[in-house]
Amino acid sequence: MTYFDHNATHPLSAAAREAWVDATSRLSANPSAPHRAGARAAAALDVARDRLAASLGCPAANLVWTSGATESANAVLRHLAANSTGTLWLSAVEHPCFIAAAQRDFPGRHRFLPVVPKLGTVDLDALSDALRHDRPAAVAVMAANNETGVIQPWQRARDLCREHGVPFVCDAAQWTGKLASTGLGDCDYVVGCAHKFGGPAGVGWIRCPSDFTPSIVGGPQEEGRRAGTENVAGIVSSAAALAERDAAIATNAIAERTAWRDRFIGNLMTALPGTTVIGLDAPRLWNTVAVLMPPAADCRRRWVVKLDRLGIAASTGSACSSGKEKPSHVLEAMRVGEGASDRLLRFSAGWETTAADWDTVLAALKSAAMELGAT
Amino acid sequence: MTYFDHNATHPLSAAAREAWVDATSRLSANPSAPHRAGARAAAALDVARDRLAASLGCPAANLVWTSGATESANAVLRHLAANSTGTLWLSAVEHPCFIAAAQRDFPGRHRFLPVVPKLGTVDLDALSDALRHDRPAAVAVMAANNETGVIQPWQRARDLCREHGVPFVCDAAQWTGKLASTGLGDCDYVVGCAHKFGGPAGVGWIRCPSDFTPSIVGGPQEEGRRAGTENVAGIVSSAAALAERDAAIATNAIAERTAWRDRFIGNLMTALPGTTVIGLDAPRLWNTVAVLMPPAADCRRRWVVKLDRLGIAASTGSACSSGKEKPSHVLEAMRVGEGASDRLLRFSAGWETTAADWDTVLAALKSAAMELGAT
């Protein structure tokens, strides 16, 4: 199988697996325990936290480990709702967990920031204008979109918010481990997780202030900001994966992989001219290509199923909303045509994906198009 | 090191490690993904859920995977608070996560059920009497206490609650994987986690109704009752550990291990007559011995540190409250003497602990007592 669904989850890296297995044997005590075995586990947590802090560029004390980006997003929005009476502004293309948590925690007091049609990037003029007239509880703009790979101008959104003294929240789940995370640590709140770049599932984090209101209470773990026995092996393994990715990011790996992506797009446009790449004119992640296939196919499932039979694991959009046959809120916000979701395919490469894998996808798409009468 | 702190966390079992490593290579896709790799991961989750359901004796549809018992407890109490205006009754010896969540979610509307002094079991007469006069939102009584190993009469508490139509919540974190979980599935709400019996940290569950209010929202995972990408490898690994433990529980392993515990207690009382075993007259877990050491030692840390130097990893109580030098609420509720927490040591064995390990602890305790002038 050629796996092109890394935005849903990235298979565990060899380094992460090794770190996990090692940690489960060497660091098997509870970090809160009063003996040396516990202290060793606690020290390993510190090292992992320092690793993440170095990547994001913020003090380790501002980082809280969680069970994943969804828990982190829920915790941040609960914290903001509990500590402010204002309105939450969030981009219209945020991940479903941000939208669902906003609906729950900011009922009647959240609004969506528009994105530039077709482009898919948050409308900074609209944000800037709104900030001149109103003062929200916080602004949330993701770093990169999970469905389209469109990179958001989060640095500029962050700076605009800072000028107005408004807390800025950034969902970096699809960014960290794919691109250099420098500057993310300057956001007030950041959420992310490890399984999007080859760490294990079940590990996430929050960059947050020290007076963060815990969503999960109980023991004094994480300086009182998230109770529950820490997943030491998972956290250590995540840090190993992050170190591996940050080292690769520092080489020319990104440029090379961006070229593979663009060659695939070029070849695809030539082979199937009816295909539309979503957000083609926006900066996009090197690993993600979201396309609208030609309209001949009557149902998006058929493309995915056909590709699956041809040995390609791709997606129809967010794994968190696939299965639900409703239109993608991301495409709607981007105004990418009525019924477009039905023709959406997302290819998301990983760190182990090769140039040849992209060629394999292209060949499979050609076959699928033939079989579906979509050429 | 001789590890006697399994109630804090149990090292990963060999079967659990093998299952995790296998799952991270064979089941590396997102269970929500629309391709066959995703379907395989989803099917593995179903098998694991069926395994837990068989252990607890409830429909698999009533089980939700979480990141741990603390998250589960928080979610259950949030759900109950959101769906009722009544009072929460909980035993005075519940885990800190239940107490903290009760204080947060039932402010001014929770009360503690007393335990029988010295014995440490919840006072069923008091519960029965209270239920005749009042109708709480729910009653929470743990299955077995983490600090003392005292087994609670949860089956009778559950039946009393059922007679009065009151939801019953049981914290089975220290029970499941140590004793047969039959009957737990008949409780309305049960929480537990895997790392207490040799599964990985970061995996917990809730037995709950199908209309459970999610604490973490976002994607449609877990039938809308807990959003976030499932920790497939962790869950599969947990199920492997549970199967292993349930198989052992079905043999005479428990009787044998209970005899080891009791022989240790007998030898300890002979060697250090000033020692008091907490809850000695109550039914207790086969793995746990909580003792008050003779008063010569002025600080509980010293016993733990001394033992640590002698190669024994033990605890001073709950890992979730150690580090905080405050009296144990469990000992206070049991009325086990002023200042008793300072002399508390908890030895908690695991599935790999041998009879010889108990002898090693005894010898170390004798040495420590000599060195501390506590004989």
Interface residues (C-beta under 8 A of the other chain):
Chain A: M1 Y3 D5 A8 T9 P11 L12 R17 W20 V21 T24 S25 S28 A29 N30 S32 A33 P34 H35 R36 A37 G38 T66 S67 G68 A69 T70 E71 A73 N74 H95 P96 C97 F98 A100 A101 R104 C193 H195 P200 A201 G202 V203 S215 I216 V217 G218 G219 P220 Q221 A227 G228 T229 E230 N231 V232 A233 G234 R301 V304 V305 L307 D308 A313 A314 S315 T316 S318 A319 C320 S321 S322 G323 K324
Chain B: M1 Y3 D5 A8 T9 P11 L12 R17 W20 V21 T24 S25 S28 A29 N30 S32 A33 P34 H35 R36 A37 G38 T66 S67 G68 A69 T70 E71 A73 N74 H95 P96 C97 F98 A100 A101 R104 C193 H195 P200 A201 G202 V203 S215 I216 V217 G218 G219 P220 Q221 A227 G228 T229 E230 N231 V232 A233 G234 R301 V304 V305 L307 D308 A313 A314 S315 T316 S318 A319 C320 S321 S322 G323 K324
